[in-house]
Amino acid sequence: MKRLLIACLLTIGLGGGAHAEDARVFAPAGIVPGTPTYWSWSGLYFGGQFGMTSGNFNPGNATGSMVAHLLRNTTIESEAGISQLPQLARVSTNGTAFGGFVGFNQQWEDAIIGLEMTYSIGKLAARSTDTIARSYTTSDGYRNDVTLNSAASVTLRDYGTVRARAGHVMGRFLPYAQVSAAIGRADINRRVSIALSATDVTNVPPLPDIKFNAVARDSKKDAFLYGMGGGVGLDVAITPHIFLRGEYDYVQFFPFKGMTLGIHSARVGAAVKF
């Protein structure tokens, strides 16, 4: 009887050891934390870009100075101010542009400060015309019938910017804002024609009729335009050394020959970072 009891105890003991061993073998493995990923945006980069461009051309009274010169020292100009009549309408135009950019970022934790230069090439042309006719009786007794035909155009060929950028790192995403100084190269044309017919309506006998016709042109090729701008964008890292870009940019050029030009651009691009 004692032998049977000892045998049973040994059997239970061995079975418990086996279960303990099984528990050790099949226990779930502990979770190992993954390696943290850190996206560095610091360093030099360069890339290419392509986009759509929309221009707002405002010629205003661009031909006024030409009219004033043609009618200098005349009664009709001094009393009626004919040179203020031409008011050319605003014109919108669209185009495409491509180019490149190069820059350098400095990163402090999640903050980015950078300097960037961009270059865009793509023909953006706009033209505005106007015809106006008026009649005036001046103090010398003449009734003056005046017709003015005015035209102004600009063709922006290329432009570049120097930008100061600031951004906030969000992992592989870098939203940013920028302000810029811009310089462009454009062809500028102005033209005006005057047809003046003056008839004496007060003197008896009347003085001789006066007829005056003149045309003035002003053209400048590869003129430099200067301006300022700003915009926002998003850089997205694909690998530690390659990123994609989407951005909106606006440049307003300073007045040139009485005209102004503003440019809206939406671009996409890709770049390599070192």
C-alpha positions in Angstrom: 0.0 0.0 0.0 2.8 2.4 0.9 4.5 1.5 -2.4 1.4 2.4 -4.3 1.0 5.8 -2.6 4.6 6.7 -3.3 4.2 5.8 -7.0 1.1 8.0 -7.2 2.9 11.0 -5.7 5.9 10.6 -8.0 3.5 10.5 -11.0 1.8 13.7 -9.9 5.1 15.4 -9.3 6.5 14.5 -12.7 3.3 15.7 -14.4 3.4 19.1 -12.6 7.0 19.5 -13.7 6.1 18.8 -17.3 3.3 21.4 -17.2 5.6 24.0 -15.8 8.1 23.2 -18.5 5.3 23.6 -21.1 4.3 26.9 -19.6 7.9 28.2 -20.0 8.1 27.0 -23.6 4.8 28.5 -24.8 4.7 31.7 -22.7 4.1 34.7 -25.0 7.2 36.7 -25.9 7.4 40.3 -24.5 6.7 43.3 -26.8 9.9 45.0 -28.0 9.6 48.8 -28.6 10.4 49.8 -32.2 13.3 52.0 -33.1 12.2 55.7 -33.0 12.1 57.4 -36.4 13.6 61.0 -36.5 13.3 63.1 -39.7 16.1 65.6 -40.1 15.4 68.5 -42.4 18.7 70.3 -41.8 21.1 70.7 -44.7 21.5 71.6 -48.3 18.9 70.6 -50.9 18.0 71.3 -54.6 15.2 70.3 -56.9 12.9 71.0 -59.8 9.3 72.3 -60.0 6.4 72.7 -62.4 3.2 74.7 -62.0 0.4 76.9 -63.2 0.7 80.7 -63.2 -2.0 83.4 -63.2 -1.1 87.0 -63.9 -3.0 90.2 -63.1 -1.9 93.0 -65.4 -3.0 96.6 -64.6 -1.8 99.1 -67.2 -3.9 102.0 -65.9 -2.8 105.3 -67.4 0.4 103.8 -68.8 0.1 105.9 -72.0 -0.7 109.2 -70.3 2.8 110.5 -70.2 3.1 109.8 -73.9 0.0 111.8 -74.6 1.2 114.6 -72.4 4.4 114.8 -74.4 2.7 114.8 -77.7 0.3 117.6 -76.6 2.8 119.6 -74.6 2.4 123.4 -74.6 -1.1 123.2 -76.1 -4.3 124.8 -74.9 -6.3 121.5 -75.1 -3.9 119.7 -72.8 -3.6 122.5 -70.3 -7.3 123.1 -70.0 -8.8 119.6 -70.7 -6.1 117.3 -69.4 -6.3 115.0 -72.4 -3.4 112.9 -71.0 -5.5 111.7 -68.2 -8.2 110.2 -70.4 -6.5 106.8 -71.3 -7.4 104.3 -68.6 -6.6 100.8 -69.8 -8.5 97.9 -68.3 -7.1 95.3 -66.1 -6.3 92.0 -67.8 -5.9 88.5 -66.4 -3.8 85.9 -68.1 -2.7 82.2 -67.4 0.3 80.1 -68.3 2.6 77.3 -67.2 6.1 77.6 -65.8 8.9 75.2 -64.8 12.2 75.8 -63.0 14.3 74.8 -60.0 15.2 75.7 -56.4 18.1 75.4 -54.1 18.2 76.1 -50.4 19.5 75.4 -46.9 17.6 74.5 -43.7 18.7 74.8 -40.1 16.6 72.7 -37.6 16.1 73.4 -33.9 14.0 70.5 -32.5 10.7 71.0 -34.4 11.5 74.5 -35.8 13.0 75.1 -39.2 14.6 78.3 -40.5 15.9 78.4 -44.1 17.1 80.4 -47.0 16.1 79.5 -50.6 16.5 80.7 -54.2 14.1 79.8 -56.9 14.0 80.3 -60.7 10.9 80.0 -63.0 10.7 80.2 -66.8 7.5 80.4 -68.8 6.0 83.0 -71.1 3.2 85.0 -69.4 1.8 87.6 -71.7 -1.0 90.2 -71.3 -2.3 93.1 -73.5 -4.9 95.8 -73.0 -6.3 98.4 -75.5 -8.6 101.4 -75.2 -10.2 103.9 -77.5 -11.8 107.1 -76.2 -13.2 110.2 -78.0 -14.2 113.5 -76.5 -15.1 117.1 -77.6 -14.0 120.2 -75.8 -14.4 123.9 -76.4 -11.3 125.8 -75.1 -10.8 129.4 -74.2 -9.3 130.2 -77.6 -12.7 129.6 -79.2 -11.9 126.2 -80.8 -14.1 123.1 -80.5 -11.6 120.2 -80.2 -12.6 116.7 -81.3 -10.1 114.3 -79.9 -9.8 110.5 -80.4 -7.1 108.5 -78.5 -6.2 104.9 -79.2 -4.0 103.4 -76.5 -2.4 100.0 -76.0 0.0 98.5 -73.5 1.4 95.0 -73.1 3.9 93.0 -71.0 5.4 89.6 -71.6 7.1 88.1 -68.5 9.8 85.6 -69.7 11.3 84.5 -66.4 11.9 85.5 -62.8 13.7 84.4 -59.7 13.2 84.9 -56.0 15.3 84.8 -52.8 13.2 83.5 -49.9 13.4 83.4 -46.1 11.5 80.3 -44.9 10.1 79.2 -41.5 8.5 75.8 -40.9 7.3 73.4 -38.2 8.5 69.8 -38.4 5.7 67.2 -38.1 7.6 64.0 -38.7 8.0 63.5 -42.4 5.8 66.6 -43.1 7.2 70.1 -43.1 4.6 72.9 -43.5 6.2 76.3 -44.1 5.6 79.9 -44.9 8.0 82.2 -46.8 8.6 85.8 -47.8 10.6 86.8 -50.8 12.3 89.4 -52.9 11.9 89.0 -56.7 13.4 90.0 -59.9 11.9 89.3 -63.4 12.7 89.9 -67.0 10.0 91.2 -69.4 9.2 92.8 -72.7 7.2 96.0 -72.3 5.3 97.8 -75.0 3.2 101.0 -75.1 1.6 102.7 -78.0 -0.8 105.7 -78.4 -2.2 107.5 -81.4 -4.0 110.9 -81.3 -6.4 112.3 -83.9 -7.3 116.0 -83.2 -9.6 118.2 -85.2 -10.1 121.8 -84.0 -12.7 124.2 -85.5 -13.1 127.8 -84.6 -16.7 128.3 -83.3 -16.6 131.8 -81.8 -14.5 134.2 -84.0 -15.9 136.0 -87.0 -14.5 135.4 -89.5 -13.4 132.0 -88.1 -9.8 131.1 -87.7 -8.3 128.3 -89.8 -9.2 124.7 -88.7 -6.4 122.8 -87.0 -5.8 119.1 -87.6 -3.2 117.1 -85.7 -2.4 113.4 -86.0 0.4 111.7 -84.1 1.6 108.3 -83.0 4.0 107.5 -80.1 5.6 104.1 -79.3 7.7 102.9 -76.5 9.2 99.4 -76.4 11.8 97.8 -74.1 13.0 94.3 -74.4 14.4 92.3 -71.5 13.5 95.0 -69.0 14.1 94.1 -65.3 11.1 94.1 -62.9 11.5 94.1 -59.1 9.1 93.1 -56.5 8.2 91.2 -53.3 6.1 88.2 -52.5 5.2 85.4 -50.1 3.5 82.1 -49.9 2.9 78.8 -48.1 3.7 75.2 -48.9 4.3 71.6 -47.7 7.4 69.4 -48.0 6.8 65.7 -47.6 9.8 63.4 -47.0 9.8 60.2 -49.0 13.2 59.0 -47.8 15.7 60.8 -45.6 17.2 62.3 -48.7 14.2 62.8 -51.1 11.1 65.0 -50.6 8.2 66.2 -52.6 6.7 69.7 -52.5 3.4 71.5 -53.1 3.1 75.2 -52.7 1.3 78.5 -53.4 3.3 81.6 -54.2 2.5 85.2 -54.9 4.8 87.9 -56.3 3.8 91.6 -56.8 6.2 93.6 -59.0 6.7 97.2 -58.3 5.1 99.7 -60.8 7.0 100.0 -64.1 6.1 102.7 -66.6 2.8 103.3 -64.9 1.8 99.6 -64.9 1.7 96.8 -62.3 1.9 93.0 -62.5 1.0 90.4 -59.9 1.6 86.7 -60.2 -0.2 83.8 -58.5 1.5 80.4 -58.8 0.6 76.8 -57.7 3.5 74.4 -58.0 4.6 70.9 -57.4 8.2 69.7 -57.1 10.7 67.2 -56.0 14.1 67.6 -54.4 17.2 65.8 -53.1 18.6 66.7 -49.6 22.1 66.2 -48.5 
